Amino acid sequence: MAREVTAQVERAELRQAAKDAGRRFVNLAFPDGVGDEMDFHSMEDMAGEAVRGVMQGFAREALWTQAQNFGTSQPCPGCGADCEVDWSDRTLQSRYGDITVPEPKCHCTRCKRDFFPSAAAVETGRT
């Protein structure tokens, strides 16, 4: 129960931070104020672009932070040899557009195989 309450507080804080960011976006987009020519549909389109940007930045940062848990080496799933973690970019498809994120990858010199220790961590569950 305590974790559920904490999660609700965190969500409320995130929503408030997003609202605050929305006000900053308006000031950035319209430094001289919003003119009468701007209709609600156009505002919604601009807000959608901001949401896409926030999602892309959020996902990239969250996945990068999560990937740091892999350290500098991982055991090979085939033979168990210690393999150095290298990095490449991976493009994920989301509701908000493509997001390029860093992905740890390893190569086992013993098995001569590549493996990606983060594959399960970034799985979205969508088909």
C-alpha positions as CSV (number, residue, x, y, z in Angstrom):
1,M,0.0,0.0,0.0
2,A,2.8,2.5,0.9
3,R,4.4,1.9,-2.6
4,E,1.1,2.6,-4.3
5,V,0.7,5.9,-2.4
6,T,4.3,6.8,-3.3
7,A,3.6,6.1,-6.9
8,Q,0.6,8.3,-6.9
9,V,2.6,11.2,-5.4
10,E,5.3,10.7,-8.0
11,R,2.7,10.7,-10.8
12,A,1.2,13.9,-9.4
13,E,4.6,15.5,-9.2
14,L,5.4,14.4,-12.8
15,R,2.1,15.8,-14.0
16,Q,2.8,19.1,-12.3
17,A,6.4,19.3,-13.7
18,A,4.9,18.6,-17.2
19,K,2.3,21.4,-16.7
20,D,5.1,23.8,-15.7
21,A,7.1,22.7,-18.8
22,G,4.0,23.4,-20.9
23,R,4.0,27.0,-19.6
24,R,7.7,27.3,-20.5
25,F,7.0,25.9,-24.0
26,V,4.3,28.5,-24.6
27,N,6.7,31.2,-23.6
28,L,9.4,29.8,-25.9
29,A,7.0,29.3,-28.9
30,F,5.3,32.7,-28.4
31,P,7.8,35.1,-26.9
32,D,5.5,38.0,-27.9
33,G,2.3,36.3,-26.7
34,V,-0.2,34.1,-28.4
35,G,-1.9,35.9,-31.2
36,D,-5.6,35.7,-32.1
37,E,-4.7,33.8,-35.3
38,M,-3.7,30.7,-33.3
39,D,-6.7,28.3,-33.0
40,F,-7.0,25.5,-30.5
41,H,-6.2,22.8,-33.1
42,S,-2.9,24.4,-34.0
43,M,-2.1,24.7,-30.2
44,E,-2.8,21.0,-29.8
45,D,-0.5,20.2,-32.8
46,M,2.3,22.2,-31.2
47,A,1.7,20.6,-27.8
48,G,1.8,17.2,-29.5
49,E,5.3,18.0,-30.9
50,A,6.4,19.0,-27.4
51,V,5.0,15.7,-25.9
52,R,6.9,13.8,-28.6
53,G,10.1,15.6,-27.6
54,V,9.6,15.0,-23.9
55,M,8.9,11.3,-24.5
56,Q,12.0,10.9,-26.6
57,G,14.2,12.7,-24.1
58,F,12.6,10.8,-21.1
59,A,12.9,7.4,-22.8
60,R,16.5,8.0,-23.9
61,E,17.6,9.2,-20.4
62,A,15.7,6.4,-18.6
63,L,17.0,3.7,-20.8
64,W,20.6,5.1,-20.6
65,T,20.3,5.1,-16.8
66,Q,18.9,1.6,-16.8
67,A,21.7,0.4,-19.1
68,Q,24.3,1.6,-16.7
69,N,23.4,-1.4,-14.5
70,F,25.1,-3.7,-17.0
71,G,28.5,-2.4,-16.0
72,T,31.6,-3.0,-18.2
73,S,31.2,-6.7,-18.8
74,Q,28.5,-9.4,-18.9
75,P,28.6,-13.2,-18.9
76,C,28.0,-14.9,-22.3
77,P,24.7,-16.7,-22.2
78,G,26.3,-19.6,-24.1
79,C,29.5,-20.3,-22.3
80,G,29.6,-17.9,-19.4
81,A,32.8,-16.1,-20.5
82,D,33.2,-12.6,-19.3
83,C,32.5,-10.3,-22.3
84,E,33.2,-6.6,-22.6
85,V,30.1,-4.3,-23.0
86,D,30.2,-2.0,-26.0
87,W,27.5,0.4,-27.1
88,S,25.4,1.0,-30.2
89,D,22.3,2.9,-31.1
90,R,19.0,1.1,-31.3
91,T,15.8,2.7,-32.8
92,L,12.6,1.9,-31.0
93,Q,9.2,2.6,-32.3
94,S,6.9,4.2,-29.8
95,R,3.4,5.8,-29.9
96,Y,5.3,9.1,-30.1
97,G,7.6,8.3,-33.0
98,D,11.0,6.6,-33.3
99,I,13.4,7.0,-30.4
100,T,17.1,6.3,-30.8
101,V,18.5,4.9,-27.5
102,P,21.9,3.6,-26.5
103,E,22.0,-0.2,-26.2
104,P,24.7,-2.3,-24.6
105,K,26.0,-5.1,-26.8
106,C,28.6,-7.8,-26.2
107,H,30.7,-10.1,-28.4
108,C,32.0,-13.4,-27.0
109,T,35.4,-14.2,-28.5
110,R,35.1,-17.8,-27.3
111,C,31.6,-18.6,-28.8
112,K,32.1,-16.1,-31.7
113,R,28.6,-14.7,-31.0
114,D,27.1,-11.3,-30.3
115,F,24.5,-10.8,-27.6
116,F,22.5,-7.9,-26.3
117,P,22.0,-8.0,-22.5
118,S,19.4,-5.3,-22.6
119,A,17.0,-7.0,-25.0
120,A,14.5,-8.0,-22.3
121,A,14.8,-4.6,-20.5
122,V,13.7,-2.5,-23.5
123,E,11.0,-4.9,-24.7
124,T,7.8,-3.0,-24.9
125,G,5.5,-6.0,-25.0
126,R,3.8,-4.7,-28.1
127,T,3.7,-6.7,-31.4
